[in-house]
Amino acid sequence: MKIALLKEQAAGENRVAGTPETVKKFIALGATVAVEAGAGAGATIADAQYADAGATLGSRAETLAGAAIVLGVQGPDPASLAGAAPGAWIVASLNPFGERARVDGYAAAGYEALAMEFMPRITRAQSMDILSSQSNLAGYKAVLDAAAEYGRAFPMMMTAAGTVSAARVFVMGVGVAGLQAIATARRLGAQVSATDVRSATKEQIQSLGAKPIFVENVKGIEGEGAGGYAGEMSPEYQAAQAELVSAHIAKQDIVITTALIPGRPAPRLISDAQIASMRPGSVIIDLAVESGGNVEGAVAGEVVTVHGVKIVGHRNVAGRLAADASALFGRNLFNFLSAFWDKEAGKPVLDEEIGDAIRLTQGGKVVNARLLG
């Protein structure tokens, strides 16, 4: 069983889907591992480190030749996979809704595409969850980016020359990224508040020492939506939340938005009028900018200034911490494949619960129910 670890082709993608640590572990299972030369350069992993771990290094064609499993961070172009074994597994973050043509390309080429972002959020799959591992880093990095753009100190400082007030940070969306953002901002000494449409997150916010900002007595979303995400809000809740947030956001120095709805554009959380109400020099970090954005006026890949407020729209925020992001991503992939490794067959054999959830293509067809509905 040959596993191919490819160099990422997407612009600005510095992560890699495996590290020398995971290469050793795959070899211990009985697999052979081939790594495309330069695959780890963006994550400061030298080719020699992969070679020392037991991998063979070569060109893309040499790496793919006869590979039964191809590992990537972002889904590779089907046309770039020539030489992989018939029916090879493509294991990566495949963006099935945003890159449907690419998914169709995998099917046409006869590959079995496995979308790691479709991993069900169940207890036994937690160690395989790339969304959680990468969102955790994104939430942390969002606060550092905010601090860099803010131009003032985060903690309260009492000096002989006077007192510096603590920065006020408001986190909108309390999933994995939001919780890490709260924790990081608190560690830096900010005064932190947060909101979410899921009432169950109120205790999580309080447990991290932040102030929950919630709409009361209006039906929103009591539980979590599919896969741990929030669903769409009722019109009544949207109106009530907008009113509450407008009053609160005008007093904030930094706002971090993290809200996503799988398969749909990111919900709009902050309007131009709300931005205008903020103090000049304030900062907004939109972690959902690549999915349409939570913030009106946010531009993917750019930092723009609107009404004197900086709106930060960095792409691939987790990838801005490429070494740690790669280490976690690689472990997610190893945890996934090793959990289903059949020693007698010498390869992984998926069960229905997880296999059906993440498998996009098989036998020349698109087979995932979420793409056929």
C-alpha positions as CSV (number, residue, x, y, z in Angstrom):
1,M,0.0,0.0,0.0
2,K,1.6,3.2,-1.2
3,I,0.7,6.5,0.3
4,A,1.5,9.7,-1.6
5,L,2.1,13.0,0.2
6,L,1.8,15.9,-2.3
7,K,3.1,19.4,-2.4
8,E,0.1,21.9,-2.2
9,Q,-0.6,23.8,-5.4
10,A,-3.0,26.4,-4.2
11,A,-1.7,29.9,-4.0
12,G,-0.6,30.8,-0.5
13,E,-1.0,27.3,0.9
14,N,2.0,26.6,3.1
15,R,0.6,23.6,5.0
16,V,1.4,20.0,4.2
17,A,-0.8,17.0,4.9
18,G,1.9,14.9,6.6
19,T,5.0,15.3,8.8
20,P,8.0,13.1,9.5
21,E,6.1,12.0,12.6
22,T,3.1,10.7,10.6
23,V,5.3,9.2,7.9
24,K,7.0,7.0,10.5
25,K,3.6,6.0,11.9
26,F,2.3,5.0,8.4
27,I,5.4,3.0,7.7
28,A,4.9,1.2,11.1
29,L,1.5,0.1,9.8
30,G,3.1,-1.5,6.8
31,A,2.6,1.2,4.2
32,T,5.2,2.8,2.0
33,V,5.2,6.6,1.8
34,A,6.4,8.7,-1.1
35,V,6.7,12.5,-0.6
36,E,6.8,15.1,-3.4
37,A,10.1,17.1,-3.2
38,G,9.5,20.4,-1.4
39,A,6.1,19.4,0.0
40,G,7.0,20.5,3.5
41,A,9.0,23.7,2.7
42,G,6.2,26.1,3.6
43,A,5.9,24.4,7.0
44,T,9.7,24.4,7.6
45,I,10.0,20.7,7.0
46,A,13.0,19.8,4.9
47,D,13.0,16.9,2.5
48,A,15.8,15.3,4.5
49,Q,13.6,15.0,7.5
50,Y,11.1,13.0,5.4
51,A,13.9,10.8,4.1
52,D,15.1,10.2,7.6
53,A,11.6,9.1,8.6
54,G,11.7,6.5,5.9
55,A,9.9,8.2,3.0
56,T,11.1,8.2,-0.6
57,L,11.4,11.7,-2.2
58,G,10.7,12.4,-5.9
59,S,8.9,14.4,-8.5
60,R,5.1,14.6,-8.5
61,A,4.9,11.9,-11.1
62,E,7.2,9.6,-9.2
63,T,5.3,10.3,-6.0
64,L,1.9,9.5,-7.5
65,A,3.0,6.4,-9.5
66,G,0.9,3.5,-8.2
67,A,-0.3,5.3,-5.1
68,A,-3.4,3.9,-3.5
69,I,-3.9,6.8,-1.1
70,V,-3.1,10.4,-1.9
71,L,-3.0,12.9,1.0
72,G,-3.5,16.6,0.6
73,V,-4.5,19.7,2.6
74,Q,-6.6,21.2,-0.2
75,G,-8.1,19.0,-2.8
76,P,-5.7,18.5,-5.7
77,D,-6.7,19.1,-9.3
78,P,-7.9,15.8,-10.8
79,A,-5.8,16.4,-13.9
80,S,-2.7,16.6,-11.7
81,L,-3.1,13.1,-10.3
82,A,-2.1,11.1,-13.3
83,G,-0.3,7.9,-12.3
84,A,-2.2,7.2,-9.1
85,A,-3.7,3.7,-8.9
86,P,-7.2,3.1,-10.3
87,G,-9.7,3.8,-7.6
88,A,-7.1,5.6,-5.4
89,W,-8.4,7.4,-2.3
90,I,-8.0,11.2,-2.4
91,V,-8.0,12.2,1.3
92,A,-8.0,16.0,1.9
93,S,-10.2,19.0,2.6
94,L,-12.1,19.0,-0.7
95,N,-14.6,21.9,-0.3
96,P,-17.4,19.8,-1.9
97,F,-20.0,22.6,-2.1
98,G,-17.6,25.3,-3.4
99,E,-15.7,23.0,-5.8
100,R,-18.4,20.7,-7.2
101,A,-16.7,20.6,-10.6
102,R,-13.6,19.2,-9.0
103,V,-15.6,16.6,-7.2
104,D,-17.1,15.6,-10.6
105,G,-13.6,15.4,-11.9
106,Y,-12.6,12.9,-9.2
107,A,-15.6,10.8,-10.1
108,A,-14.8,10.9,-13.9
109,A,-11.3,9.8,-13.2
110,G,-12.4,6.9,-11.1
111,Y,-11.0,8.1,-7.8
112,E,-12.6,7.7,-4.4
113,A,-12.7,11.2,-2.9
114,L,-12.9,11.4,0.9
115,A,-13.8,14.9,2.2
116,M,-12.2,15.2,5.7
117,E,-14.4,18.3,6.5
118,F,-17.5,16.0,6.2
119,M,-16.1,14.0,9.2
120,P,-19.1,13.5,11.5
121,R,-18.7,15.2,14.9
122,I,-19.0,12.2,17.0
123,T,-16.9,11.1,20.0
124,R,-14.8,8.5,18.2
125,A,-14.0,10.8,15.3
126,Q,-12.8,13.8,17.4
127,S,-9.1,13.0,16.7
128,M,-9.9,12.9,13.0
129,D,-11.7,16.3,12.9
130,I,-9.7,18.7,10.7
131,L,-12.2,21.5,11.1
132,S,-11.7,21.5,14.9
133,S,-7.9,21.4,14.8
134,Q,-7.6,24.1,12.1
135,S,-10.3,26.3,13.6
136,N,-8.6,26.2,17.0
137,L,-5.5,27.7,15.5
138,A,-7.5,30.2,13.4
139,G,-9.2,31.5,16.6
140,Y,-5.8,31.9,18.2
141,K,-4.3,33.6,15.2
142,A,-7.3,35.9,14.8
143,V,-6.5,37.5,18.1
144,L,-2.9,37.9,17.3
145,D,-3.8,39.5,14.0
146,A,-6.2,41.8,15.8
147,A,-3.5,42.8,18.3
148,A,-1.1,43.6,15.5
149,E,-3.6,45.8,13.7
150,Y,-5.1,47.5,16.8
151,G,-2.1,49.7,17.6
152,R,-2.9,49.8,21.3
153,A,-2.2,47.5,24.3
154,F,-4.6,44.7,25.2
155,P,-4.3,44.6,29.0
156,M,-5.0,47.4,31.5
157,M,-1.8,48.9,32.6
158,M,-1.3,51.1,35.6
159,T,1.8,53.3,35.2
160,A,3.3,56.4,36.8
161,A,2.2,58.3,33.7
162,G,-1.4,57.1,34.0
163,T,-3.7,54.1,33.3
164,V,-4.1,52.4,30.0
165,S,-7.6,50.8,29.6
166,A,-8.0,47.2,28.6
167,A,-9.1,46.5,25.1
168,R,-12.7,45.5,24.6
169,V,-13.0,42.4,22.5
170,F,-16.3,41.0,21.2
171,V,-16.4,37.5,19.7
172,M,-19.4,36.6,17.5
173,G,-19.9,32.9,17.1
174,V,-18.7,30.5,19.8
175,G,-17.6,27.4,18.1
176,V,-14.1,26.0,18.3
177,A,-12.5,29.2,16.7
178,G,-14.6,31.5,18.9
179,L,-13.8,29.7,22.1
180,Q,-10.1,29.8,21.3
181,A,-10.4,33.5,20.4
182,I,-12.0,34.2,23.8
183,A,-9.4,32.3,25.7
184,T,-6.5,34.0,23.8
185,A,-7.9,37.5,24.2
186,R,-8.5,36.8,27.9
187,R,-4.9,35.6,28.3
188,L,-3.7,38.9,26.7
189,G,-5.6,40.8,29.3
190,A,-8.6,42.1,27.2
191,Q,-12.1,42.6,28.5
192,V,-14.0,40.0,26.5
193,S,-17.6,39.5,25.6
194,A,-19.2,37.0,23.2
195,T,-22.4,36.0,21.6
196,D,-23.9,33.0,19.7
197,V,-27.4,31.9,18.5
198,R,-27.0,28.7,20.5
199,S,-28.1,29.2,24.1
200,A,-26.0,26.3,25.2
201,T,-22.8,28.3,24.6
202,K,-23.6,30.8,27.3
203,E,-22.0,28.6,30.0
204,Q,-19.0,28.0,27.8
205,I,-18.5,31.7,27.5
206,Q,-18.8,32.3,31.2
207,S,-16.4,29.4,31.9
208,L,-13.7,31.3,30.0
209,G,-14.2,34.5,32.0
210,A,-16.0,36.4,29.3
211,K,-19.4,38.1,29.4
212,P,-22.2,36.5,27.3
213,I,-24.3,38.8,25.2
214,F,-27.6,37.1,24.3
215,V,-31.0,37.9,23.1
216,E,-33.5,37.0,25.7
217,N,-37.2,35.9,25.3
218,V,-36.9,35.5,21.5
219,K,-36.9,32.1,19.9
220,G,-33.6,31.4,18.2
221,I,-31.7,28.2,18.1
222,E,-31.8,26.3,21.4
223,G,-29.7,23.4,20.2
224,E,-26.9,22.9,17.7
225,G,-27.5,22.4,14.1
226,A,-26.0,19.6,12.0
227,G,-22.5,18.7,12.8
228,G,-22.3,21.0,15.8
229,Y,-22.9,24.2,13.7
230,A,-25.7,26.6,14.2
231,G,-28.5,26.6,11.8
232,E,-30.2,29.6,10.3
233,M,-31.9,32.1,12.7
234,S,-35.6,33.0,12.6
235,P,-36.4,36.5,11.3
236,E,-37.5,37.6,14.8
237,Y,-34.3,36.4,16.3
238,Q,-32.2,38.1,13.6
239,A,-34.0,41.4,14.2
240,A,-33.6,41.2,18.0
241,Q,-29.9,40.2,17.7
242,A,-29.2,43.0,15.3
243,E,-30.6,45.5,17.8
244,L,-28.7,44.1,20.7
245,V,-25.4,43.8,18.8
246,S,-25.7,47.3,17.4
247,A,-25.7,48.8,20.9
248,H,-22.9,46.6,22.1
249,I,-20.6,46.8,19.0
250,A,-20.4,50.5,19.2
251,K,-18.5,50.2,22.4
252,Q,-16.0,47.6,21.2
253,D,-12.4,48.0,20.2
254,I,-12.1,44.6,18.4
255,V,-14.7,42.3,17.0
256,I,-13.9,38.8,15.8
257,T,-16.6,37.0,13.7
258,T,-16.5,33.3,13.2
259,A,-20.0,32.2,12.0
260,L,-20.3,29.6,9.3
261,I,-23.2,27.5,7.9
262,P,-22.1,24.4,6.0
263,G,-23.0,24.5,2.3
264,R,-24.3,28.0,2.5
265,P,-22.8,31.5,2.4
266,A,-21.7,32.8,5.8
267,P,-24.4,34.8,7.6
268,R,-24.1,38.6,7.6
269,L,-23.5,39.7,11.2
270,I,-22.1,43.2,10.9
271,S,-23.6,45.9,8.6
272,D,-22.0,49.1,7.3
273,A,-24.0,51.1,9.7
274,Q,-22.7,49.1,12.6
275,I,-19.1,49.6,11.4
276,A,-19.7,53.3,11.3
277,S,-20.8,53.3,14.9
278,M,-17.4,52.0,16.1
279,R,-14.6,54.2,17.2
280,P,-12.0,55.0,14.5
281,G,-9.0,52.7,15.0
282,S,-11.1,49.7,15.9
283,V,-10.5,46.4,14.3
284,I,-12.8,43.7,12.9
285,I,-11.4,40.2,12.0
286,D,-13.7,38.3,9.7
287,L,-12.8,34.6,9.8
288,A,-15.6,33.7,7.5
289,V,-14.5,36.0,4.7
290,E,-13.7,33.1,2.3
291,S,-17.3,31.8,2.6
292,G,-18.9,35.2,1.7
293,G,-18.0,37.0,5.0
294,N,-19.8,37.9,8.2
295,V,-18.9,41.6,7.7
296,E,-20.2,44.0,5.1
297,G,-17.3,45.4,3.1
298,A,-14.8,42.6,4.1
299,V,-12.6,41.6,1.2
300,A,-11.0,38.2,1.1
301,G,-7.2,38.4,1.2
302,E,-7.1,42.1,2.1
303,V,-7.1,44.5,5.1
304,V,-9.4,47.4,4.2
305,T,-10.4,50.5,6.2
306,V,-14.1,51.5,6.3
307,H,-15.3,54.4,8.4
308,G,-11.9,54.4,10.1
309,V,-12.3,50.8,11.1
310,K,-9.9,48.2,9.9
311,I,-11.6,45.1,8.5
312,V,-9.2,42.2,8.3
313,G,-10.0,39.4,5.8
314,H,-7.0,37.1,5.7
315,R,-7.4,33.9,3.8
316,N,-6.5,30.5,5.2
317,V,-5.9,31.9,8.7
318,A,-4.8,28.5,10.1
319,G,-2.3,28.2,7.3
320,R,-0.6,31.4,8.7
321,L,0.6,29.0,11.4
322,A,1.8,26.5,8.9
323,A,4.1,24.3,11.1
324,D,1.5,23.7,13.8
325,A,-1.4,23.5,11.4
326,S,0.4,20.9,9.4
327,A,1.3,18.8,12.5
328,L,-2.3,18.8,13.6
329,F,-3.7,18.2,10.1
330,G,-1.3,15.3,9.5
331,R,-2.3,13.7,12.8
332,N,-5.9,14.0,11.9
333,L,-5.3,12.1,8.7
334,F,-3.2,9.5,10.4
335,N,-5.8,9.0,13.2
336,F,-8.4,8.5,10.5
337,L,-6.6,6.0,8.3
338,S,-5.0,4.1,11.2
339,A,-8.4,3.7,13.0
340,F,-9.6,1.7,10.0
341,W,-6.4,-0.1,9.1
342,D,-7.0,-3.8,8.4
343,K,-3.7,-5.6,9.1
344,E,-4.7,-8.6,7.0
345,A,-5.7,-6.6,4.0
346,G,-2.8,-4.2,4.5
347,K,-5.0,-1.2,4.0
348,P,-7.8,0.8,5.7
349,V,-11.4,-0.5,5.3
350,L,-14.1,2.1,6.2
351,D,-17.3,1.4,8.1
352,E,-20.6,2.8,7.0
353,E,-21.0,5.5,9.6
354,I,-17.9,7.4,8.7
355,G,-17.3,6.0,5.2
356,D,-20.8,7.1,4.0
357,A,-20.4,10.5,5.7
358,I,-17.1,11.5,4.0
359,R,-17.1,9.6,0.7
360,L,-17.9,11.9,-2.2
361,T,-17.2,9.6,-5.2
362,Q,-17.0,5.9,-5.9
363,G,-17.2,3.8,-8.9
364,G,-17.2,6.7,-11.3
365,K,-20.1,8.4,-9.6
366,V,-20.8,11.1,-7.0
367,V,-22.4,9.1,-4.1
368,N,-22.6,11.5,-1.1
369,A,-26.1,12.2,0.0
370,R,-25.3,15.8,0.8
371,L,-24.3,16.4,-2.8
372,L,-27.2,14.6,-4.3
373,G,-30.1,16.1,-2.3
